[in-house]
């Protein structure tokens, strides 16, 4: 018998089954042969929230949560954040290799010259309430682009897919900036093709009456690094949504809008805003020990620590911590950073947190940086969506090239009633009535 197999004995029937093991997995469909009789559907795997289910094969992102490793296409995240621009990493995620100089120049040119939005889309955004949340505006506007580019529905054409990918990567900062300026009541600012990806985003966000916006290079680089760190993270909630919706052959604008909607939840893209709320609640560095006691007593949660995947220090958190120090050299000291550093110091030394492997995650410092740079908290999730759209699109493109691709259709365990007797309206009991 081959060593890379699993032998299962069904104690209900006494039958034995041998299933192949490939890449550390057993195919769920192989379990269907384990049945008690002809009328038996066969065994299914029950896995709420897919915590131990591989839904696809992917070569985009590798994570080893036990050792705190994150790699894009085989490159450690630390190396990419130190040496690359965001658009260089975007190229890597989409095409599987780092670009040479001419490839990168052509790629940057393509993205730069797709940043403008059609005027009808701008008017669409003007229709939102004056206080509309930027993330809801972004989700809606991305979906609306499906009507601007109807040819995007031809997802079976690789060249057409790439054209839409370029458009989405280019236009995400434009839509994000417009949603922000709409929220604060400022006129929209058009893209400036002379600026880099992140500099242009800052220009569209904050340019007022000056003839040419000049971004602080340290802050622009910090934003570039944050975009790199958020570009992809394997099969998370929003990526799973992107693949699930995309599996129906929906166009990429609708698929990205659905992924962004998944990201908008506080358990996914909104976690760094919760960290800021926590730091504001603590108030000062000297109150950190008292807050830690409340956490250990189970009265409150420690936001920005722990991760479903990482059981070690989130490698992105280390990079963000260094980036935060560089940002505060420009923006000035921030009492929230002092609170965060003290919180991290105590948590990393306290047996309670060490035993539970509650290490700082990517959200712990990112919100502090965003706030120091000048972003309002309601824009934090939008800032997450801009770079993550690259990861979504890389996963979407990979899915379309997968020969095993099928429309996503999970099974369920039905727990409701069966074959009930229909009762005519006049014979149904009144709700809340008590029988005599």
N, C-alpha and C positions, 0 to 999 in steps of 0.2 A: 504493500500500500504506500502511495506517495506520502512524503512527510508534510507537504503543503496542502493538507486536507483536514477537514473537521468531521468527526464521526459523531452522529447524534442517534441516540436510542429514544424512540417515542414510547414511554411507559404505558400509554393508553392502548397501544396495539402490539407492542413488543418488536416492532419493525426497527431496523437500523438503516441509517442513511449516511452516505459519505458525500460531503460537499467540498468543492475546491476553494482554497484560500488564495486570493490574489491581491497583492499590495496591502496585506493586512486586513482584508475585508472578505466577507461572504456576501454574495449577491442575495438580496432579499427575495427575489423571484425563485431562487433555489429552495427556499423554505416552503413554497407552495406545494411541492410534491409530498410534504409531510401531512397526510390526511388520514382521517379515521374511516372514510368510506367514500363512495362515489358522489354523495350529496354534500360532502364537506368541501368548502372553498379552498382549504389549505391554510397553513400557518402564515400569519402576517407578523411583522415586527412592529411593536408598539413603542414609539419614541417621541413623547411630547416635546415640542420645540426643537426637534432634530438635534439633540445634544450629542448623539452618537451615530448619526447617519450621514454617510457620504452621498451627496446628491449628484455629484459630477466628478469628472477628471479635469484637473486644471493645472496649467504650468505657469500661471501668473504670479501667485504669491505663496511663499512657504512660511509657516509659523511653527515654531517649537515652543509651546507655552511653558514647558517645564524648565527649559534652559534660557528663556527670554530671547529667542532668536526671531527676527523678522527679515525676510529677504524678498526683493522684487526680482523675478526672473533669475534668481541665483545670486544677486548682489546684496550684500548686507545693507540694511537701511542706514547704518552709520556712515558707510562709505559714500552712498548716494547723497545723503544730506550734506556731507562735507564737501563734495566735489562737483555736484551737478546743479543745474537749474531745474525748475519744475517742468518746463516743456521738454527738456532732455529726458527726464524720468517718464513723462507722459509717452514719449516716443518709445522708450524701452518697454513700458507696460503693454503698449498696443502692438508693437512689431517684434518684440522678443529679443532685441539687441540694442546696445547703445549706438546712437548715430555717429557717423564721422562728421567732419566739419561741414561739408557740402550738404549732407543729408539734414543736419540740424538747421542750417541756414534756410533751406527750402521749406522745412517743416515750420519753423518760426514764421516765415513769410506767409505761408498758407493760413496759419492760425490768425496771425495779425490782421490779414485782409478779409477775415470772415467775422470780425467783431461787431460790425454794425447791425442794428436791428431794422427791419422794415418799419416804415413810419406807421403802418396800421397796427403793428405790435405795440409801438410806443403809445398809441391812442388807446389800445386795449388796456394797458397798464393804468392809464389815466382814469379809467372807469372804476377802479377800486375806491373804497372809502378812504378818507384822508388818513385814518388811523389803522389801515389794514396791516396785518403782520407781514413783514418782509418774506418769511418762509412760505406762507400761504400764497403770496403774490408770485413767488418764484415757481412753485409747483404748478400753479394755474397757467402761468405764461409759457413755461416749457411745454406743457400739454397743448397749448394754443398754437405753438409752432408747427404742430402736425398739420394744421390747415394752411400754413404759409408754404410748406414744402410737401405737397401731396405725393410727390414722387418717392418720398421716404418710405412709403408703404411697400415698395419693391425690395424687401429685405433679402430676397434670394440672390440679388446682384451684388457681388463683393465690391465693385467699384462704387456703386451707389451707397452702400453701407459706409464706406470710407469717407465719402463726401459729407454725409450727415454727421459722422463722428467729428470731422474737422469743424463743422458748423457749430455743433453743440459745445465743444471745448472752447471755441472762440467766443460764443455768445453768453455762456454762463456768467462770466464776470459782468458783462454789460447788463444783463437782466437783474443780477444781484444788486449792482450799484443803483440801478433805476428804482428797484423796490425800496432800497434804503432812503434815497432822496425823496421818493414819494411819501414815505412814512414821516419824514421830518419837514416836508413842505418846501423843499428846494427844487429848482428847475433841473431837468436832466442834463447831464454832460455827455457829449459824444466821445467815442474812443479817439485816442491819439496814437497813430501808427508809428510814431517815433519812439514810443516808450516800450519797455519790456512788459511781459504779461502781468506781473504784479504791480509794476509802476503804473501801468495804464488803469488797472483796477482802482488803485489809490487815487488816480487822477479823476476817474468818473465818480468816485465817492466824495472827494473833498475839495475839488477845485471850485473856487468861488468867482472872483473877478479878475484874477491874475491872467495875463495872456498865455502863459505857459506854466504848467504845473511841474514842480521839481520835487520828486519824492526823496526823503532822507534815505540814503543808500543802506544804512544799517537796518532800518525798519522794513525797507523793501526786501532785503535779503532774509530777514526774519520771517516775513510772510511767505517768501519762496520756500523756506525750510519747512514751515508749518504745512504748506500745500503738499510738499513731498511726503511728509509723514502721514498725511491723511488720504493719500491718493488711492490706496487699496488696502484691504485687510481681510482677504480671503472671503469665505462664505458667511458673512454677517447678515443681519436682518434685511438691510436694504439691498445688498448684493443678491441675496436669495430672491428678493422681490423682483429685481431686475431680470434675473434669469427666468423666474416663473412667468412673469408677464411676457417677456420676450419669447418664451417657448411657444406662445400662441401665434407667433409671427406678427405681433403688434409692432408698429413702427418705433424707432428709437426715441422719439420725443415723448410718446405716451409711456414707454417703458421707463425712461429716465424720470419722468414726472411721478410715476408710481414708486420708484426707488426713493426719490426725494421725499415723498409723503411718508414712507416708512422711516426715513432718517429723522423726520421732524419730531418724533416722539421723545420724551425726556429720558427714556431708558436707552436711547441710541445716540442721536446727535445732540441732544440738549443737556448732556451730563455736565459739560464744562460750565454752563450757566448755573447749575446747581452747586458747583464748587464755589463760585463767587458768592452765592447766597450764604453758604456755610461760613466762608471767611468773614463776611459782613456780620453774621450772627455772632461769631466769636469775638470780633471787635478789636482785640489787641493781643499782642504776643503773650502777655502775662496770664491771659485767661485760657490759654491752650490746655494746660494740665487739667483744669476743671472740665473742659469740653471732652477731653479724652476719657475722663472718668465716666461721664454720662454715656459715652459710646460703649464702654466696656460693661456698663450696667444694663445695656440694652434699651436705653431710653431714646436714643437718636442714632442716626447712621453717619458714618464717616464717608463723605462724598469724595470721589476722585481716587479711591483706593480699591484695589482688587479688580479682577477681570475674569470673565468666564473662561477665556483661553489661557491667559498668562498666570502661571503659578510661580512666577519669578518677577523680577523688576521689569516692567514694560520697557523695552529698548527705546521706544519713542520718547518716554518720559525723561530719560537721561539727556537726550538731545535737546528737548524742549527746555529743560532746566538750564542748560548752558546758554541757549538762545535767550531765555528770560534775563539772564545776567547782562547780556550784550544790549538788550532792548532798554533795560533800566539805566544803563550808562548814558543813554540818549534822552530818555524821558524823565529821568530823575527817580529817586527812591520812592517806593510804594509800600505803605504799611502792610498791605495784603501779602506782599512777597515775604516780609519778615514773619508774618503769621504762618504762611505756607511752609517756610523753611523750618520753623520750630515744630510745626505739626508733623512734617516728614521726619525730622530728627527723632522725636519721641516715638512715633509709630514704628520706625525701623529698629529701635532699640528695645521696645516693649515686647515681652514674651507673648502677650495676648495677640498682637498683630503678626508677629513673626511666625508663631505656630499656625496661624490661619492663612499665612502667605498673602497678607494684605499689603501689597506694595503699591506705590503711586502708579497710576495709569496715565495715558496720554491726555486725559481731561484735566488732570490736577493743575498743571501750569499753563495750559493753552489759553484758558479763559482770562488769566491774569495778564498774559501778553496781549491778547486782543483788546482788553480794556485799556491797557497802557498805551497801545498804539493809537487808540481813539475810537474803537468800535463800540457800539452800544450792545448790551447783552442780547437784544432781540435779533441781532444780526449774526450771532455766533453759529447757529445751525446753518445759515446760508453760507458762511465761510467754510463750513465743513462740506457742503454740497458741491461747491465749485471744484475742488480737487478730486473729490470722490467720484464725480461724474466720469473722470478718466478711467478709474478702476471699474466702474459699472460698465462702461463701453468696451473696455478690454475683455471683461468677462462675457459680455453680450456677443462680441465678435467671436470669441473662442467657442461659445455655445453654438453659433451658427455653423461653425466649421466641424463640429463634433458629429461623427457618423452615428452616434448613439442618441442624438437629440430626439426627444419626444416632448409633446405638450405635458407640462407638469400636472399631475393628477394624484395627490396623496390619497391613501385609503383612510377609513375611519373605523372606530369601534362603535357600533350603534347601541345606544343605551335607552332609547325610547320604547314606548309601548308598540304592540303589534296587533293587527287585525281587529281593530275596535269596531263595535257595533254603532252605526250611525243613528243618532237620536234627532227626530224632527224638532224644529224650533219650538213649537207649542208644547212639547213634552220636556224641554230642558229645564232643569231646576234654576231658580233665580240665584245669582251669585250672592253668597253670604247667608242664604236662607237656611234655617235649621228645621230638620224634619221633626214632625210631632211624635 
